[in-house]
Amino acid sequence: MRITRNFPMFVLAAVATGALVPAAAYAAEPEFGLSIGYSHLSVDGNDSLDGQGGGRFEPRVSFQPFDDRPQLRFGFALGFSYFYDEEDAGEIVLPPFDFDVDAFQDVFLFTPEFQVSWRQPLSERWWIEGGLGAGFVFGYYSAGEVFFDDEFDTDVTEDDFGFELRPFVRAAWQGDHWHWGVEASYQYTTIDFGGPFGGDISEWYAGLFLGFSK
């Protein structure tokens, strides 16, 4: 596994995460948001995982850094994505018994991210927002066999730590304190698990979000 090689960068990312969240909270009146939805994984070199569907979950906080530019927003988010694939791998025969065996692969992505966006009002209650996220990304890959539907024998684990860019667009209805809407994004990463496990990992996302501000 390659996490030991990138451990200093991982520690730096964790320290930055702890520093940016309080800074965002005190720089201006914060807005808290939560998004959840469907993700589509692209992996070069791994045909079974390339095109795999999964889920993404993202809590975030954002604020207006300048009073004279209320459309401009800075934010910080923590993205969690998970993808899982399982295929029939035959059976084990131990007369007079036989057992079905499946092969599984899964990928987990954790993304601390800084976001810059422009929120443009369309009317009194509706707005659209476009922006760019950039940050660190940690990826974990595992593969093995499944016995009796729920017993896992993990044969392979790989991890990598890199950087990511994620342009996004959001549209929402704004209430007095709450807002909700839809969003879509594309995330490109430098994650590469090496060998036959795949690299050049990217992710399409579409989902719903909910936000709150005082």
C-alpha positions as CSV (number, residue, x, y, z in Angstrom):
1,M,0.0,0.0,0.0
2,R,1.2,3.5,-0.7
3,I,-0.4,5.5,2.1
4,T,2.9,5.5,4.1
5,R,4.6,7.4,1.2
6,N,2.0,10.1,1.4
7,F,1.5,10.2,5.1
8,P,3.1,13.7,5.6
9,M,0.6,15.1,3.0
10,F,-2.3,13.4,4.7
11,V,-1.3,15.0,8.0
12,L,-1.1,18.4,6.3
13,A,-4.6,17.9,4.9
14,A,-6.0,17.0,8.3
15,V,-4.4,20.1,9.9
16,A,-5.7,22.3,7.1
17,T,-9.2,20.8,7.5
18,G,-9.2,21.7,11.2
19,A,-8.0,25.2,10.5
20,L,-10.3,26.1,7.7
21,V,-13.6,25.1,9.3
22,P,-13.4,27.6,12.3
23,A,-12.0,30.3,9.9
24,A,-15.0,29.9,7.7
25,A,-17.4,30.0,10.6
26,Y,-16.1,33.3,11.9
27,A,-15.3,35.1,8.7
28,A,-18.9,35.9,8.0
29,E,-22.4,34.5,8.8
30,P,-21.9,30.8,7.7
31,E,-24.3,28.8,5.6
32,F,-24.4,25.0,6.2
33,G,-25.3,22.6,3.5
34,L,-25.7,18.9,2.9
35,S,-25.9,17.1,-0.5
36,I,-26.5,13.4,-1.3
37,G,-27.0,11.7,-4.7
38,Y,-25.7,9.3,-7.4
39,S,-22.1,9.1,-8.6
40,H,-20.7,7.5,-11.7
41,L,-17.1,6.2,-11.5
42,S,-14.6,6.2,-14.4
43,V,-11.4,4.2,-13.9
44,D,-8.8,3.7,-16.6
45,G,-7.5,0.1,-16.7
46,N,-10.3,-1.5,-14.7
47,D,-13.1,-2.6,-17.0
48,S,-15.4,-4.0,-14.3
49,L,-15.3,-0.8,-12.2
50,D,-15.2,1.7,-15.1
51,G,-18.8,3.0,-15.3
52,Q,-19.8,1.7,-11.9
53,G,-22.6,3.6,-10.1
54,G,-22.4,4.5,-6.5
55,G,-23.3,7.2,-4.0
56,R,-21.8,10.5,-2.8
57,F,-22.4,12.4,0.5
58,E,-21.1,15.9,1.2
59,P,-21.5,18.2,4.2
60,R,-20.2,21.7,3.7
61,V,-20.0,25.3,5.0
62,S,-19.8,28.5,3.0
63,F,-19.8,32.2,3.5
64,Q,-19.6,35.6,1.7
65,P,-16.0,36.9,2.1
66,F,-16.8,40.5,0.8
67,D,-19.8,42.6,1.6
68,D,-19.7,44.4,-1.7
69,R,-19.7,41.1,-3.7
70,P,-22.5,39.1,-2.1
71,Q,-22.6,36.7,-5.1
72,L,-19.1,35.5,-4.4
73,R,-18.8,32.6,-1.9
74,F,-16.0,30.7,-0.3
75,G,-16.6,27.3,1.2
76,F,-15.2,24.1,2.6
77,A,-16.6,20.6,2.1
78,L,-15.9,17.0,3.0
79,G,-16.9,14.6,0.2
80,F,-17.5,10.8,0.7
81,S,-18.0,8.5,-2.3
82,Y,-18.4,4.7,-2.4
83,F,-18.6,2.3,-5.3
84,Y,-19.2,-1.5,-5.1
85,D,-19.2,-4.2,-7.8
86,E,-19.9,-7.9,-7.3
87,E,-19.8,-10.7,-10.0
88,D,-20.4,-14.4,-10.0
89,A,-17.1,-16.2,-9.6
90,G,-18.3,-19.8,-9.8
91,E,-18.6,-22.2,-6.9
92,I,-16.7,-24.4,-4.5
93,V,-17.6,-28.1,-4.5
94,L,-17.0,-30.1,-1.4
95,P,-19.2,-33.2,-1.8
96,P,-21.9,-33.5,-0.9
97,F,-22.0,-29.7,-0.6
98,D,-21.4,-26.8,-3.1
99,F,-21.1,-23.1,-2.3
100,D,-21.6,-20.1,-4.5
101,V,-18.7,-17.7,-4.7
102,D,-18.8,-14.1,-5.9
103,A,-15.9,-11.7,-6.6
104,F,-16.2,-8.2,-5.3
105,Q,-14.4,-4.9,-5.8
106,D,-15.0,-1.6,-4.0
107,V,-13.6,2.0,-4.1
108,F,-13.9,4.6,-1.4
109,L,-13.0,8.3,-2.0
110,F,-12.6,10.9,0.8
111,T,-12.2,14.5,-0.4
112,P,-11.5,17.5,1.8
113,E,-12.2,20.4,-0.6
114,F,-12.0,24.2,-0.8
115,Q,-14.7,25.8,-2.9
116,V,-15.1,29.1,-4.7
117,S,-18.4,29.9,-6.4
118,W,-20.6,32.6,-7.8
119,R,-24.3,32.6,-6.7
120,Q,-26.5,34.5,-9.1
121,P,-30.1,35.4,-8.1
122,L,-32.7,34.6,-10.8
123,S,-35.6,36.0,-8.8
124,E,-36.6,36.8,-5.2
125,R,-36.6,33.0,-4.3
126,W,-34.5,31.3,-7.0
127,W,-30.8,31.3,-7.6
128,I,-28.2,29.4,-9.7
129,E,-24.6,28.9,-8.5
130,G,-21.5,27.8,-10.4
131,G,-18.1,27.1,-8.9
132,L,-14.9,25.1,-8.6
133,G,-13.7,22.9,-5.8
134,A,-10.0,21.9,-5.3
135,G,-8.4,19.9,-2.6
136,F,-6.9,16.6,-1.5
137,V,-8.3,13.2,-2.2
138,F,-7.7,9.8,-0.4
139,G,-8.7,6.7,-2.3
140,Y,-9.0,3.1,-1.0
141,Y,-9.5,0.0,-3.2
142,S,-10.2,-3.6,-2.0
143,A,-11.1,-6.8,-3.8
144,G,-11.8,-10.4,-2.8
145,E,-14.5,-13.1,-2.6
146,V,-17.9,-13.3,-1.0
147,F,-19.1,-16.5,0.6
148,F,-22.6,-17.3,1.8
149,D,-23.7,-13.8,0.6
150,D,-22.1,-11.9,3.6
151,E,-18.6,-13.4,4.4
152,F,-15.8,-11.5,2.8
153,D,-12.3,-12.7,2.1
154,T,-10.3,-9.6,1.1
155,D,-7.3,-10.6,-1.1
156,V,-6.2,-7.1,-2.4
157,T,-6.1,-3.7,-0.8
158,E,-4.5,-0.6,-2.4
159,D,-4.6,3.1,-1.5
160,D,-3.4,6.4,-2.9
161,F,-3.4,10.0,-2.0
162,G,-3.5,12.9,-4.5
163,F,-5.2,16.0,-5.6
164,E,-8.6,16.8,-7.3
165,L,-10.5,19.5,-9.2
166,R,-14.3,19.5,-9.3
167,P,-16.4,22.1,-11.2
168,F,-20.0,22.1,-10.1
169,V,-23.3,23.9,-10.7
170,R,-26.3,24.2,-8.3
171,A,-29.8,25.6,-8.6
172,A,-32.1,26.2,-5.6
173,W,-35.2,27.7,-4.1
174,Q,-34.4,30.1,-1.2
175,G,-36.6,30.4,1.9
176,D,-36.1,32.6,4.9
177,H,-33.5,30.3,6.4
178,W,-33.7,27.1,4.4
179,H,-32.9,26.4,0.8
180,W,-33.0,23.2,-1.3
181,G,-32.2,22.3,-4.8
182,V,-30.2,20.1,-7.3
183,E,-26.6,20.0,-8.2
184,A,-24.2,18.3,-10.6
185,S,-20.4,18.1,-10.7
186,Y,-17.4,16.4,-12.3
187,Q,-14.4,15.4,-10.2
188,Y,-11.0,14.7,-11.7
189,T,-8.3,13.1,-9.4
190,T,-4.7,12.1,-9.6
191,I,-5.5,8.8,-7.8
192,D,-3.8,5.8,-9.3
193,F,-4.0,2.4,-7.5
194,G,-1.5,0.9,-10.0
195,G,-1.2,-2.3,-11.9
196,P,-4.5,-3.9,-12.9
197,F,-6.5,-2.0,-10.2
198,G,-6.9,1.2,-12.2
199,G,-6.0,4.9,-12.3
200,D,-7.0,8.2,-13.7
201,I,-10.1,8.1,-11.5
202,S,-12.9,10.6,-12.1
203,E,-16.5,10.9,-10.9
204,W,-19.7,12.4,-12.3
205,Y,-22.2,13.3,-9.7
206,A,-25.9,14.4,-9.6
207,G,-27.9,14.9,-6.5
208,L,-30.1,16.9,-4.1
209,F,-29.0,19.4,-1.4
210,L,-30.3,21.2,1.6
211,G,-28.9,24.3,3.2
212,F,-29.5,26.5,6.3
213,S,-28.4,30.0,7.2
214,K,-29.5,32.4,9.9
